[in-house]
Structures are given as structure tokens and as C-alpha cells.
Amino acid sequence: FVPVQKHSSAIGPTKWQQNRKKNNQEYQYLHLPDGDNGDGVKNPYPKEAVPDKFWAQRKRLFSRYDEGIDIGGENDSEMWYSVTPESIANHIAQRMVKMISQSRMNGGNIDTASDDSNNIVLMDLFCGCGGNSIAFARMNSREDNSSQSVKVFAVDNNLPRLKMAAKNAAVYGVDRCSIVFVHANAIEVLNCYRHGYKTKDEENNENYISSVKHGQLQTCSGYKVGGVELLPDVLDGMFLSPPWGGLSYDDAGQYNPMESIIIKSNIIQGHDTLKQQVEGKFMNINGGELLGLAANAVLDDTNSKGLLAYFLPRNTNGVILGQIAVSSGVNGRFEMEQNVVNGKVKTITAYFCRYLHQP
């Protein structure tokens, strides 16, 4: 059984909707043609590649879109419906940094893997064009976060997208030392860690690391871009935002990560990488198995150290996610937070860690 407790804010319509109803305010929005959001700029892309509704919301995705932001075009339109809206990305970044900071101060002890209490190491495992990675790195410029230094490792298996993310980070003025871009497979990276530490003494680990194809170190927009050799020795937190299975995720009723999220990898637990590469075999990792691998990589056995955030569609079935967490070996409770923009629930973020709000 998975016990569920709902916070009062998650019951019924949002406060924004309640206030509009109370004041007898009706929606007065009128969608303009060709993705025009009121600034007179029409969608320059084919509608089958970038639908008008995505173009119209481009400044919700990146407020500085007009300053040179790259989300991809008709040749790679997936980022238009995959990138986290900026307001949500900023909120998640603030929550994760705050939870890690509060966990460290719990009882006066440093309660994370990092030995430096002033340095927080975060990993964005599916970076894409950089929405969340940029939000994490921008925490360094917040006045209320002056005592904390956030270091971000942005991982993606698509090099052109990593270069887009680096370009976008430059638009936001992210310090070149605050973010590192790693070209690697997500499962490959997860197998490099256990309980927040890079594995160094496991059997066959040296053969495993040497069998992984390292990326050529390069610089893009002033940021380091390379392979697994750039990974940090310790992790304090990890953010998961895997592909949800295309635009049809919202039509599935109750979303099940085990059925809809599929990550291909030629690396499995046991590090039999060389054999798999020779035989050309690939393994499919579903959303539940991904959660288990990520929890093992960044959390300890009691959830007393580390932080894991799982970004999921708004129609995710919480009970199923709880069952997945239990079967994946994740201990303790977790929080499912509804991310609301303009009164509408857009996404859900599930937080797994010791320091959570009491319902």
C-alpha cells in the first residue's frame, strides 16, 4: 500500500482560478493567427514542425528569447515542447538549492556528499537546450544565495543540443565556471555513481570507464563541452527530465512513467559494455528503472543524503509513481508538487530526499 496525503493547496481549483471566479472575471483571451502573441511576430517555422501555440509561448520558455536564444527549428523541433518554462525552472532551482542547504544545516551537520558546505553540485541528466541547467547556474547570481556556490553538470547525448544550451547560457550571462556540458548517455552517467559519489573501487569499474567513448573536449560559447571525464567526484542533487514519449502524453489519461518513458542504452549494470558494443545490443530502460538507477546514484539507503527531482507530466498518476518508487528501492516519503503557470497546472515535480515539507 502507498499512503497518500494531499496538501490543501492541491485540492480543487488553483487560488488564481478561485479569485477569478470570486470576482466574476471571465477569460477574455483571443488567440491571434500564426502564433502572434501580441507583439506582431508570426511563426517563421512550418506549423507541422513548430505549432503556433509553442511559438506564441516562446518567451514563457525563455524570457530573453529575442536576444539570441536557440530552441531548435524545423530540423529539431522536439525542444519546443520539451524545455521547461523559465518560471518553473527557476522555482525548481530555488527549491532544490534550499532543500540541500537546509538538509546540510540540519543538526549543524553537513548532510550531503560534498565535503564543501559552500559548494552545491547539481546534475541535469537530460539537459536538452538548457532551460533547467541555466536556472540552476543562475542561482549564483541571486542576492539571497550569496553564501552558496552552485556548480552544474549538464548532460545530454545530443551534442548539437548541448551547444544550443551553451549558447543560451551565454545569453543569460551564466558564469563560465558555473556550468559544464557533458556529452554522454544518461544511463552511462548513472552507472558512474553510487550514493552521491563517483565509483572508484567497484569490480571492473576501470574497464567500464575505459570502454566508454570519451567526448572530445571543446569550448562552445566559452563553456567546456566534453565527455564523462568531466563528471564530478561527488553529487548533491540530480534533476531528471527524460523524454515523456512525444506530444501524446497528455492524451493517455493517467500517465505511467513505466509505460511511456523509454531510454535506450548499451550500458547495463554489471558494466558488460565491451561485449554489448561488439554485439551491437541495446537495452531499453523504462521510467521506473530510471528512477531506481538515479536513486542509487545520488541518494543513500535511507534518503538521509542527496536530493533527486523527477520532472513529469501534469497527469502523472501519483499512486503508480509511489509504487514505482517502492519497487525501485526508494525509501521514505516523497513529494509531488504541481507546477502552476497562469492558474493552470503545467507539470509535476516529484522530490525525493530527507528534507521535505510536512503535508
C-alpha positions, 0 to 999 in steps of 0.5 A, spaced: 500 500 500 502 507 498 499 512 503 497 518 500 496 525 503 494 531 499 496 538 501 490 543 501 493 547 496 492 541 491 485 540 492 480 543 487 481 549 483 488 553 483 487 560 488 488 564 481 482 560 478 478 561 485 479 569 485 477 569 478 471 566 479 470 570 486 470 576 482 466 574 476 472 575 471 471 571 465 477 569 460 477 574 455 483 571 451 483 571 443 488 567 440 491 571 434 493 567 427 500 564 426 502 564 433 502 572 434 502 573 441 501 580 441 507 583 439 506 582 431 511 576 430 508 570 426 511 563 426 517 563 421 517 555 422 512 550 418 506 549 423 507 541 422 514 542 425 513 548 430 505 549 432 503 556 433 501 555 440 509 553 442 511 559 438 506 564 441 509 561 448 516 562 446 518 567 451 514 563 457 520 558 455 525 563 455 524 570 457 530 573 453 528 569 447 529 575 442 536 576 444 539 570 441 536 564 444 536 557 440 530 552 441 531 548 435 527 549 428 524 545 423 530 540 423 529 539 431 523 541 433 522 536 439 525 542 444 519 546 443 515 542 447 520 539 451 524 545 455 521 547 461 518 554 462 523 559 465 518 560 471 518 553 473 525 552 472 527 557 476 522 555 482 525 548 481 532 551 482 530 555 488 527 549 491 532 544 490 538 549 492 534 550 499 532 543 500 540 541 500 542 547 504 537 546 509 538 538 509 546 540 510 544 545 516 540 540 519 543 538 526 549 543 524 551 537 520 553 537 513 548 532 510 550 531 503 556 528 499 560 534 498 565 535 503 564 543 501 558 546 505 559 552 500 559 548 494 552 545 491 553 540 485 547 539 481 546 534 475 541 535 469 541 528 466 537 530 460 539 537 459 536 538 452 537 546 450 538 548 457 532 551 460 533 547 467 541 547 467 541 555 466 536 556 472 540 552 476 547 556 474 543 562 475 542 561 482 549 564 483 547 570 481 541 571 486 542 576 492 539 571 497 544 565 495 550 569 496 553 564 501 552 558 496 556 556 490 552 552 485 556 548 480 552 544 474 553 538 470 549 538 464 548 532 460 545 530 454 547 525 448 545 530 443 551 534 442 548 539 437 543 540 443 548 541 448 551 547 444 544 550 443 544 550 451 551 553 451 549 558 447 543 560 451 547 560 457 551 565 454 545 569 453 543 569 460 550 571 462 551 564 466 558 564 469 563 560 465 565 556 471 558 555 473 556 550 468 559 544 464 556 540 458 557 533 458 556 529 452 554 522 454 548 517 455 544 518 461 544 511 463 552 511 462 552 517 467 548 513 472 552 507 472 558 512 474 555 513 481 553 510 487 550 514 493 552 521 491 559 519 489 563 517 483 565 509 483 572 508 484 573 501 487 567 497 484 569 490 480 571 492 473 569 499 474 576 501 470 574 497 464 567 500 464 570 507 464 575 505 459 570 502 454 566 508 454 567 513 448 570 519 451 567 526 448 572 530 445 573 536 449 571 543 446 569 550 448 562 552 445 560 559 447 566 559 452 563 553 456 567 546 456 563 541 452 566 534 453 565 527 455 564 523 462 571 525 464 568 531 466 563 528 471 564 530 478 567 526 484 561 527 488 553 529 487 548 533 491 542 533 487 540 530 480 534 533 476 531 528 471 527 530 465 527 524 460 523 524 454 515 523 456 514 519 449 512 525 444 506 530 444 501 524 446 502 524 453 497 528 455 492 524 451 493 517 455 489 519 461 493 517 467 500 517 465 505 511 467 512 513 467 513 505 466 509 505 460 511 511 456 518 513 458 523 509 454 531 510 454 535 506 450 542 504 452 548 499 451 550 500 458 547 495 463 549 494 470 554 489 471 558 494 466 558 488 460 559 494 455 565 491 451 561 485 449 554 489 448 558 494 443 561 488 439 554 485 439 551 491 437 545 490 443 541 495 446 537 495 452 531 499 453 530 502 460 523 504 462 521 510 467 521 506 473 528 503 472 530 510 471 528 512 477 531 506 481 538 507 477 538 515 479 536 513 486 542 509 487 546 514 484 545 520 488 541 518 494 543 513 500 539 507 503 535 511 507 534 518 503 538 521 509 543 524 503 542 527 496 536 530 493 533 527 486 527 531 482 523 527 477 520 532 472 513 529 469 507 530 466 501 534 469 497 527 469 502 523 472 498 518 476 501 519 483 499 512 486 503 508 480 509 513 481 509 511 489 509 504 487 514 505 482 518 508 487 517 502 492 519 497 487 525 501 485 528 501 492 526 508 494 525 509 501 521 514 505 516 519 503 516 523 497 513 529 494 509 531 488 508 538 487 504 541 481 507 546 477 502 552 476 503 557 470 497 562 469 492 558 474 493 552 470 497 546 472 503 545 467 507 539 470 509 535 476 515 535 480 516 529 484 522 530 490 525 525 493 530 526 499 530 527 507 528 534 507 521 535 505 515 539 507 510 536 512 503 535 508 
